Amino acid sequence: MLALFLACQPRPAITVYSSTHLEALQAYLDHIPSDGKLRLTETEAPERKARFGRGFRIALVEDLDCTECFEIEGEDRSWTVHHGDLLGAQYGLTDVLEGMGLRFLHPQDPFVPDLDPYAEGEQVLAAPTGLAGLQAPEMARRGLHLHTLHPIEGYFDFWDPGDDNLQRAKGVIDWAVKNRANHLQWVALDDITSPSAHADWVAHTRAIQDYAALRGITTGLGIQLFSGANLQQAYDLIDDPDSDLVPQLEERIARLTDELDFDVLNLSFGEFSGEDPETFLEAANQAMAVIQTFEPGVDVPTVVHVGDDVRVEYAGEEMIYYFLITFADERYRPWIHTVMFYNLFDDAGGAYHHDTFDEHRAYLEDALLAEEPVGYFPETAYWVAFDSPVPQYLPLYSYSRWRDIDQLATFASDHGVPGLQDHVLFSSGWEWGYWQHDRSTLRHSYRRDDDWAVWLKHDFAPWGDPGTALAERLEELAELQHEALIESRLAAYTSGRDSTMELGYGLGIVSQPKAVLFDELAETDLDAFRADVLEPLDAYATEAEALATAVDELDLSDDRWMHESTQGFQITALRARFVHEVYSAAVTSVEGDAGDLDTARALLADAQEVVASRHADLHDPDPSRLLEEGDNATIYQYGYLIRADELCFWERELVQAGNVIHGTGDTAPACAL
């Protein structure tokens, strides 16, 4: 009977052997669709190896004296992962599996080739090559901050209680581990001030924390200090800075910590406005004292945000408001923030009134020189109206994040000091290829490579020559975008603008780089506008179109991974050309000739086809939540891709340009809250 039972079992394509961490490793394997062909066993049973025929054997051996490290040896179909701990085992196992052709791309959608060990042809298991050498992390903390103040996948999974969401949250944790992260955090919202909502949240969060601990990664929660700077329903600690702070802090912190155990409480001070320095420092110091009373020893990083217009004087110095944390309790760990795809070393386009982020870079470099705790907290998506909701495909993010890591590491090496140890990514969604930004940056934060695009090339290697060609075009697109969107400052035009942003311009409030608005063209030097905006925009569109055509010719539409990037090239080229057309038509009209929007309308129609196709094949298991209106605890009562689905920013610009051309006053879509 036993022989009959064994004969009926699916023959494993891959057998993983380990004597340690069995529960965590089984959870690791459970997130890989395998139909029983991927198995974990505690006993190697060498006498049975022959019966597996052409199957692969991976042995995990905990015999290294280092943290989160691994070393792989073997050949053909038998491999050993030597490791120092649970994370090292998982990182090393991932390396071997990816060597066989698996890819852990989107958090809910891994790529798994045919696991039949006897299969032949394309996208089948292959014997790994080039896996030698000890791998160990260059940074101590590497992770993701899911910006759950936005209605992104992370909000629904990590903040909105429910069995399906919990399973998807576990999928995100699994994906983070498989991409060499060791930390995951998300932002608290203020709906948990309700007792019933709080109870559900605690149960959901405890389950997430338990699973994260099982997989070996730490968890954190983002919180905000002042309600006066709270613009997005964040959970804040102080409602009235003029009243006794301690009772407010105790009540709010107790709600977060009484039944939960976060490793990190990430404190933010808002944006666009601030308290006076004395109030800021008193509140920050009181907050640290109360936090440590409730959670002794918890790590409390704090966000050093951007905003060149939010400046104060303190201790005889003028500084950006958020730099005041320098004078607060020394237990704070400053995390230097940058926004969008801008980096610490290039032009910042006027984002938050910054021409560069030189002051933030200097702050970080000074801390490294002094060997003081400091972290870097950049973005891999900004959302709102800048990137994915437009939509735009922006591998430039991957380049900028590598550039920061590379330059900071070079700086530390040149000065003989330890390199950056905290690197956490501000993440706002994964569709339209944005998973690539987090995946590649996490890999570089574990171990930097001289080739910024190495992980993009790695991602598409299972697809052979077409994958190689696609990766080469991706590299070219990112470098083109660096030149056009950063160096030539065209991001102000290719991004969108909603009604709230345009209202804010009149109040001096700038987040995304500001464009010349259509109704401002009459007061603009049009010769300079043509030279500075329209001509480089035309050149960018032309080159983006050429890249999109080259990718189209690869004929990748039959594969969802390749097609996702193909459609990204298409929408990016269409967006650049559309913006050029609507502005050109408006400028022509202001100069006294007849402006024509027919080409722009045709481009919009083409874009609608691309978006409809892409949104019909999203990776998320419940894509409707990303594309439709619906109640949630954020200020945005819809999924984060709804404006992309509507192409709202394009429609808005078409109406605004038409008003200039025809002298009309038609109401443009607000595209706002």
N, C-alpha and C positions, 0 to 999 in steps of 0.2 A: 504493500500500500504506500509506504514512504517513497519508494522509487517511482510509483505512478504519480504521486503528488508532486514530487520534484520535477518530473518530466513535463507536468502541465504548467509549471511556472514560466513566466516570460524569461528568456535567457538574458541576464544582465549584460548590458554593453559596457558599463563602468561599475566596478566594485571598489568602494572606499573602505579601507581598514583603519581602525583606530582603537586604542585602549583608553582614551580620555575624551572628555567633552562630548559624549555620545548624544545627549539630548540636544545640545546646540547644533551639532553637526547634522543630526536628522532634520532639525528645523531648516538648516541651510539647504539640504537636498529637497525638502518638501516644496520649496519655491521654484523648482525646476521641473517643468512638465516632462515626464519620462515614461509614463505607462509601465512602471515597474522595471525599467531597464537601467536604472541608476540606484544602487543599493549601498547601504552602510552595514558593515559587520564588525563585531568586536574581535573576532578570531580570524587570523589570516588563513588557517587551514591550507597549507601549501600543497597537500596531497590532492586538493580539489582544483587547483589552478588549471589543470589541463582541460577540465570539462567545460571551461568557459570559452574554449576555442579562441576566437579573435577578439575577445573582450579585453578591456583595459583594466589594469590594476593600479590603484593609488594608495599607498600606505602613508599614514600620517604618524610621525614619530616626534614626541615632545622631548628633545634632547639638546636644545640650544639655550644658552644663558643670556638671552637678550629679550627685549620687549617688542611685541608686534612684528617679529622678524621671521623670516623663513629662508630656507635654502633647498633647492630642488636638485635631485640627481636621478638618473635613470636613462632609459632608451626605449625606443619602439613602443611597447604596450605595457611596460612596468615602470612605475615611477614612485619615488619616495620624497615626501615633503618633510624635511626636518624643520621644527618650529620651536619657538620659545614659550608660546601661550596660546590661548584660544583664538585671539585675533590673528596671530601669525599663522595658525593652522588654516583658518578660513581664507586669508589672503593667498597663501600658497596653493590651496586647493583651487581657488579661482584661477590662478595663473596656469595651472595644469589644464583645467577644463577649457579655458580660453585658447590654450595651445591646441586643443582638440577641435576647436571651431565654435564653441559656445560663446555667446556674448550677452552680457547683462546690461542692456541698454536702457530702455524705459523701466521705471520701478515696477510696473505691473505687467510687463511684456518682454520677457527675455527672448533672445533668439536661440533656438535649439535645433541643430541639424538633425538629420535622420540618425536615430540612435541604434539602428540595426547594425550590429558589428560586422555583418557580412555585406552591407549595402555598398554599392559602387556608384560613381558618378559625382555630380556636383552636390555641395552642401551635405556631406557625410562626415562622420568622425575621421579625424586624421591624427597620425602620431605627432605629438608635440616636438618642436625643435627649439634650440636656443634658450633653454630655461636654466642655465647654470648660473651660479653666483649667489652670494648672500644678499638678501634684500632686507633693509631695515629703514624705519621712517626717519626722515630728516626733520620733521616737525612733530612735536609731542601731541598737539591737539589739532585734528583735521575733521571738519564737519560741515553740516548744513544747518542753517537757520531758515526754517520754513516760515515765510512771512504770512501767517494766518490772519492778519488784518485784511488781507486780500482774499476774495472768494476763489482760491486756487485749490488744486487737488489736496494739498496739505491741510487746508482749513477743514474741508469736509471729513478727511480721514482722521485727523488728530484732534479736532475740536468738537465735531458734531457726533455725539454718542450714537452707537448702533453697531450691530454685529458685522455688517458688511464693511462699514468704515474701519472697524478695528482690524479686520483681516487685511484691508488695503494698507493700513498703517504698518502692520507687520511686514507687508511687502516692501514698503519704503525703507524700513529698518534693514531688511535683508539686502536690498539694493545698495544701501549706504555701505554696509559691511563689504559687499562684493566689490565695491569701488574704493576700498581702503580708507573709509572714514572710521573714526572712533567716537564721534560725538554727533548728537542730533538734538536740536532744540526748536521750539515753536513759540508763538506769541500768545499770551493770555488776553482774552477779551472780557469786557465787563459784564456780560450777561450772567456770570456765575455769582454775582451778588444776590441773585434769587436762590433761596434755599433748595428748591426742587432742581433747578438747573445745576446747582453746585453738587448735589448728591450724584446726579447722573455723570457729571464731569469727572468727579473723583473716581468713580468706578471705571470709567473709560480710560482715564489717564493712568490709573494704577495698573490696568492690564497692559497698557503700552509700555510702562516702565518695567514691568516684570519681564516682558518679552525682550526689551532692549538689554536688560541685565543678563538674560539668558544668552544673548548673542555677543555680549562683551562690550557694549558701547554705553557711554554715559548720556544722560538726558539733561536738558536745560529748559528754562521757561523765560521768555522775554516779558518784562514788566516795565511800566512807565512811572516816573516819580510824580509829576505834577498833572493834575487834571486840566489846568489852564492851557497846557501845550498838547493836550490829547485831542487829535483831530480825527481819529479813526477807530473809536470804540475800544481802545486798548484798556487793559486792566491797570488802573493807576493806584498809587499809594496815598496821595495827599490831595484832598479836595479843597482844603482851606489853609493855605500857607500862613495866614495870619493868626490861626488858632493853635492850640497846643498840638504839636506834631506827633508826639509819642502815642497817644490813644488811636489816632488815625492809622499810624504805621502798624501798630500791634494788631488792630482788627483786620487790616487788609493782608498782612503777611501771614497771620494765623490761618486765614482761609486757604492759603496756598500750601502751607507746610504741615498742618496738623495730621493729615492722613496720607501725605505723599512725601517722597524723598527725592528731590531734584539734586543733581550734582552741581548745577549752575543756575544762578538767578541773574539774568542779563538785564541790567538796569539802563533804561533809556530816558532822555530828557526832552523828547519831542523834537519838533522842528518849526522853523519860521518865527519862533518867539521864545522868550525866556524870562526868568525872574531876575531880580537884581542879584549881584554876586554874593552878598552876605546871606540872603535868603536861600540861594542855591546851595552854598556850602553848609549852612546849618542843616538844611533838609537832607543833603547827601550824607553828612556825618551821622545824623540821627538815624537815617535809613540803614546805614551799614551796622550801627550798633544794635538796632532792633532785629535785623536779619540774622546777625550772628547769635543773638539770644535765642531765637527760635531754631536756627539751623547752624550750630557751631561748626566753623571750618568750611562752610559752603563757599564755593568760588563765586565772586561777584564781579564779572567784567562789566564795563560800562561803555556805551557807544559814544565815541567822539565823532559827532555828526558833522555835516558840511553846512555852510551858510555864511558866505563872506559878508553879508549884510547884517548878520546877528553878531555884533561885536560889543565888547565891554572893556572897561578899564578896571584893573585890579592889581594891587601890589606894585603900582607904578608902571604897569605894562598895559598896552592895548592888545587884545587877543580875541579870537573867535570864542564866543560864549561857551562852547562845549569844552574848550581847553581849561576851563576853571577846575575841572576834575583833578588837575595837577596839584591843586592846593587842598584837596579833600583827603579823607582817611586813606592812608597808604595801602590799605588792603584792597582797594579798588584796582582792577586790572584794565587799563584803557585799551579799547579795541578801536582802531582807527578805521573810519568808514569812508568809502568813496561810493559814488552812485553811477548807475547805468553802466555802459561799457567803458567809461573813462577810467584812467589809471593814474598812478602816482607820478608818472614821468612824462606825460604828454599833455597836450592842450585839453582843457576841460570844457571848452565850448560855451562858457557862460552858465553852465548848470549851477543852480543855487548861487548865482552871481560870481562864480569862480572862473577865472581864465585858466588857472592851473590849480592842482591840489598840492602845490609846493609846501605850504605850511603844514599840511597833514603828513607829507612825506618827511619833512624835517623833524616833526614831533616823533614820528616812529623811529627814524634813524638815530635821533638823540637818545631815545630810550634803549635802543640796541647798544649804542656805544657805552652807555652807563650800566649795561647789563641789568636793566630794570624790566619787570614784567610788562609786556605789551603784546597786542595782537592786531591782526589785520582782518577787516570785516567788509569785503567788497561785494558787489552784486553780480549775479549771473542772469538777472532779468529785473527790469524796473516796473513793468506792467503799466497801469493807469492809461496813458495814451502814447507810450514811447516805442514799444517794441512788439510783443506778441499780440496786443489788441489791435494793432494797425491793420493787418499783421505784417511783420517783417521777419525774415530769416537772417540771423546775425551771428555767424561764426566768429565775428570780431570779438565777441565776449570771451571766447576761449583764448584768443590771442592776447587780449589785454590782461586776463588773469594770469596767464603764463608770464607775461612781461613783468608784472609786479613781482611774482615769485622769483624769477630769474635775477632781476636787478637788485632786489633786497638781499638775496643770497650772495651775489657778487659784492655788494657793499659790506656785508658782514665779514666775508672772507678777506677782502682788501684791508679791513681794519682789525683783523685778528680777534673778532668777538664772536660769540655764539650767534647763530642765525635765528630767524623768527621761529617761535615755537607754537603760536596760536594762529590758526588760519581757518576761519569759519565763513562760509558762503551764504549771503543773503539771497535766497532762492524764491522765485515767484512763478512757478509753473513749468511744465515739461513738454507740452505739445509743440508742434511746429519745429521739432528738432532741438528744443531748448534743454532736453536731457543731456545733449552733447556737452553743454557748457559745464554743468555740474560734474559730469563723469570725467571729462578730461582734466578739470582743475583739481578734483580730489586726487587723481592719480599723480599729478605734478606736485601736489603738496606732500604726498608720501615720499616721492623721490623725483626730483626735478630732472628733466631731460633737456638736452641742448636744442632739440627739435620741438618747437612749440606745437606742431601739428601731429606729433607721433601717435597720440591716442585717437585722433580722428582717422588716421590711416589704419590703425589697429582695429577700430570699430568695423570698418568695411572690408577688412582683409578676407573674411569668409566668402565674399562674393567674387573673388578672383580678379581678373583684369578689369571688369566693369567697376568693381569696388575700388580698385586702385585708381582708376581714372576719375571716379567721383570724388575721392579724397583729395586728389590733386586739384580739382576744380574748387573744392571747399577751401583749400589753402589759398588759392588765388583770390577767391571771393573775400575772405577775411582780410587779406592784405590790401585789396582794392578798397574795402570799407574803412580800413585804418586811414588810408590816404584821403578818401572822400569825406567820410563822416566825422572823423576827428581832425585831421590836418586842415581840410578845407571847410570844416564846420557846417557841413550840409545836414547833419542830424536834426538841426532845428526845422528843416523843411520836410525830410522824409518821415519824421515822427508826426503824430497827430496832435491836435489841440482841441480840448473840449471847451464848453462855454465858461466853466468855472476858472480854467486857466487864463482865458482871455480877459475875464473880469479881474483876475488877480494881477495881470500886467499893469493895469491902471493904478493898483495899490503898491506897486513895486515888489510884488510877490512872484518870484521866478523859481521854478523847480527845473523842469526840462529847459534846454536852451531855447531862447525866444527867437522866433522868426519874424520877419516883416509881415504884418498881417495884410490881407487884401485891401482893406479900407485905409491902410497907411501908404499904399503905393503912390498915391497922388502927391504925397509930401516927401517922397523918396528920390534920391539921385538915381535915376533909372539907368544911366550909363554905368555907374558903379555897380548897381544891382545886377545888370547883365554880366558884367565881368566877374563879380564875386560870387554870384549865385547861379544864374541861368546857364552860363557857359560850363562851369565845372559840374553842374547837375546834369547837363546834357552829356558830358563826357562820362560821368558815372553811370548814367542810364545805358549809354551805348556799350560800355564794357560789361555791365551786368547782363545786358541782353545777349551779348556774345557768349558769356559763360552759360547762361540759361539754355541757349541753343546747343552748345556743345554737350551739355548734360542731357538735353532732350534726345540728342542723336544716339546716346548710349542705350535708349529704349529700355528703361528700368521700371516701367509702369506695372509689371507683373509682380513685383516684390514690394511689400508694404514699407520696409525700411528704406530701400533705395528710392521709392516713389515719394516718401515723405520729404527727403532732401531735394528731389527733383522739383517738387511743387514749391519748396522753399526758394529755390533759385527763380522759379517763374514769378512768384508773388513779389519778390524783392525787385526784380527787373521791372515788372509792371508798376510797382509803387514809385520807383524813381522816375519812370517816364511819365506817369500820370501827374506827379507833382510838377515836373517840368512843363507839361502841357497846360495845366490850369494857370500857373503863374505866367507863362509866356503869353497866353491869351489875355490875361488881365493887364499885363504890361502893355501889350499892343493896343488895347482899348484906351488905357490912360494916355498913351501917346497920340491918340486921335484916330487910329485906324480901327477896323472892325475885328474884334476878337472872336475866335471860333472855338467852341468847346466840343465839337463833334468828335474829334480824336480822343479827347479825355473821356467822353461817354463810352466810346468803344472800348477803351482800356478798362474802364470800370466794369463793363459787361464781361470782358475776359477774366478780370479778377474774381468776379462773382462765380464763374465756373470753377476756377482753381480752388477757391475757398469751399464751395459746396462739395467738391470731390474730397478735399482734405478732411473736412469735418464729418464726412460720412465714414471715415476710416481712422478715427482717433484711437490711440492706444488705451485710454482710460476705460475700465470696464463699464462705467456708467457715464458715457459722454454727455448725456442730456444735462447733467448738473453743471457742466462747463459752458453750455450754450444757451441756457434758458433763464428766464426770470424765476425767482423763488426766494422765500424768506430765509434769512440766515442772520447770524449775530454780527456781521460786519456792517459797515454803512452802505455797502454795495449790494443791492438786492437782486443779484444775478450772478451767473457764472462768469469767470474771468475772460472767456473768449467771446462773450456775446457781442461786443462792439466789432470784433473781427468778423464774426458771422454776418453781421449787418453791413459791414464795410462802412460804418457810420462816419468815420473821419473823412473818408473819400467823398461821401455824399455831402457832408458839411462843407468841404472845400469847393465842391462843384457849385453849390448854391451861393457861397460867398463870392466866388469868382464871377458867377452869373450876375450877381447884384452890381458888381463893379462894371461889367461889360454892358449891361442893359439899363443901368440906372434904376434898378428895382429894389424893393425892400423885403424880399421873400425871407421867411424865417428858416434858418438853417437848423438841422437837427442839433440838439444840445450835446449829445454824446456824453453826458455827465451822469450824475447820480440818479 
